[in-house]
Each structure stands twice: as structure tokens, then as C-alpha cells.
């Protein structure tokens, strides 16, 4: 899964998506009007169509703003590392999973399996670091989630 895009790239993508949506909407409206045999003629018809396009554009801008606000808080980086923590258990049955948002904050979950059972650990990640000590495997899972291969 790709990591967060830089803010300027997100802005450009949002603008392109909005413009594409607006152009698609205008093309569909014009095609429908022509198919129905009602060509857009006269100043009043153009004003109505322009007002409809304006309302649609405002709705798109509102939607894009909501998406842009929520995007940094969504999971954007995932890192999984399988490993064998105990010599008596093979097969890489244990793992660490890091789930990070656009600010490199989230959680790293580790499941350690041995012959007697499993242990599950969860540690909070804030801006790429944790207040709790991270194992080497957990650090590597966080690095993978941040895009550091």
C-alpha cells in the first residue's frame, strides 16, 4: 500500500479530480439535452444550466474538502513482518503489523506464537515513534509502513 502523498500532490490530484468531475457533468448534461431534442438556446436556458453546474461544483468542492480533511487520518501505510522469535517454533508463525496514517501515527500489533500459545502486544505510534520500547521486528514493520524498504 503506498504511503501518503505530499500535500501539494494531494492538492493537485484533488483539483484534477474536481475539474474532471465538472467536465464530465457538463458533457452528460449537454448530451442528455441534445438527445431529448432540447438544444440549449436562449439566455434563460443557459442561465439555468450554468446555475445547475454551479450547484454541482459547490457540492463537489464540499465533498473534496471532506475527503481532504479525513485523508491524513486514514490508514495509508501498512507494514507486515513475519518472523520466528523462539528457536523451538519454526515457520515464521509470529508477526508484527504496523498500521499508520498520513502523519505516521497509528499502532503496531505483534503476535508471538510458541508451542504453548500466543501473546499479543499493541503499541501506539505517534509521528513514527513510540513511548513504549519497540522490538527490532516492530521497528522494521513501522519502517515498512512508512515506505522505508
C-alpha positions in Angstrom: 0.0 0.0 0.0 1.5 3.4 -0.9 2.4 5.9 1.7 0.8 9.3 2.0 1.4 11.7 -0.9 2.9 15.1 -0.3 0.3 17.8 0.4 1.0 19.6 -2.9 0.4 16.3 -4.8 -2.8 15.7 -2.9 -3.9 19.3 -3.8 -3.2 18.8 -7.5 -5.0 15.4 -7.5 -8.0 17.0 -5.8 -8.1 19.8 -8.3 -7.8 17.4 -11.3 -10.5 15.2 -9.8 -12.8 18.1 -9.3 -12.2 19.5 -12.8 -12.7 16.1 -14.3 -16.0 15.7 -12.4 -17.2 19.1 -13.5 -16.3 18.4 -17.2 -18.0 15.0 -17.1 -21.1 16.5 -15.6 -21.3 19.3 -18.2 -20.8 16.7 -21.0 -23.5 14.4 -19.7 -26.0 17.3 -19.3 -25.3 18.6 -22.8 -25.6 15.1 -24.3 -28.9 14.5 -22.5 -30.4 17.8 -23.6 -29.3 17.1 -27.2 -30.7 13.6 -27.2 -34.0 14.8 -25.9 -34.2 17.3 -28.8 -34.0 20.3 -26.5 -30.9 22.2 -27.6 -29.6 24.8 -25.2 -30.8 28.0 -26.7 -31.6 31.4 -25.2 -30.2 33.2 -22.4 -32.6 31.8 -19.8 -31.7 28.2 -20.7 -28.0 28.9 -20.4 -28.5 30.6 -17.1 -30.4 27.6 -15.7 -27.7 25.2 -16.9 -24.9 27.4 -15.5 -26.7 27.6 -12.2 -27.0 23.8 -12.2 -23.3 23.4 -12.9 -22.6 25.9 -10.1 -24.6 23.9 -7.6 -22.9 20.7 -8.7 -19.5 22.3 -8.5 -20.3 23.6 -4.9 -21.3 20.0 -3.9 -18.1 18.6 -5.4 -16.0 21.2 -3.6 -17.7 20.3 -0.3 -17.1 16.6 -0.9 -13.4 17.2 -1.8 -12.9 19.3 1.4 -14.4 16.5 3.5 -12.1 13.9 1.8 -9.1 16.1 2.2 -9.8 16.6 5.9 -10.3 12.9 6.5 -7.4 11.6 4.3 -4.5 12.3 6.7 -6.3 10.3 9.4 -6.9 7.2 7.3 -4.6 4.2 7.2 -2.1 5.0 4.5 0.8 2.8 5.4 0.8 -0.9 6.2 3.9 -2.9 7.2 3.9 -6.6 8.0 6.9 -8.6 9.1 6.8 -12.4 9.8 9.5 -13.9 11.9 10.4 -16.7 14.3 11.0 -15.3 17.8 11.6 -18.6 19.6 14.1 -21.3 18.4 11.7 -24.2 19.2 9.0 -22.9 16.8 9.8 -22.6 13.1 7.8 -21.4 10.1 7.7 -17.7 10.7 4.4 -18.0 12.6 4.8 -14.8 14.5 4.3 -11.3 13.0 4.3 -7.6 13.6 1.8 -5.4 11.8 2.1 -1.6 11.7 -0.9 0.5 10.6 -0.1 4.2 10.1 -1.9 7.3 9.0 -0.6 10.2 6.9 1.2 11.6 10.0 3.0 8.2 10.6 0.8 7.7 13.7 -1.2 4.6 14.5 -0.4 1.2 16.1 1.9 -1.7 15.8 0.5 -5.1 16.8 2.7 -8.1 17.4 1.6 -11.7 17.8 4.2 -14.0 19.2 3.4 -17.7 18.8 5.1 -20.6 20.6 4.2 -24.2 21.3 2.2 -23.2 24.4 0.1 -20.4 23.0 0.2 -16.9 21.7 0.9 -13.5 23.1 -0.5 -10.3 21.5 1.1 -6.8 22.1 -0.2 -3.5 20.9 1.8 -0.3 21.0 0.8 3.2 20.0 2.9 5.0 17.4 2.9 8.9 17.2 4.8 10.5 14.4 6.8 7.4 13.7 7.9 6.7 17.3 6.5 5.0 20.3 6.6 5.8 24.0 6.9 2.0 24.6 10.1 0.3 23.6 9.8 -1.4 20.2 11.5 -4.7 19.3 13.6 -4.8 16.2 10.8 -6.5 14.3 8.3 -3.9 15.3 10.7 -1.1 14.2 11.1 -2.8 10.9 7.3 -3.2 10.5 6.9 0.6 11.2 9.7 1.4 8.7 7.9 -0.8 6.1 4.6 1.1 6.8 6.4 4.4 6.3 7.8 3.2 3.0 11.4 2.6 4.1 12.2 -0.6 2.3 
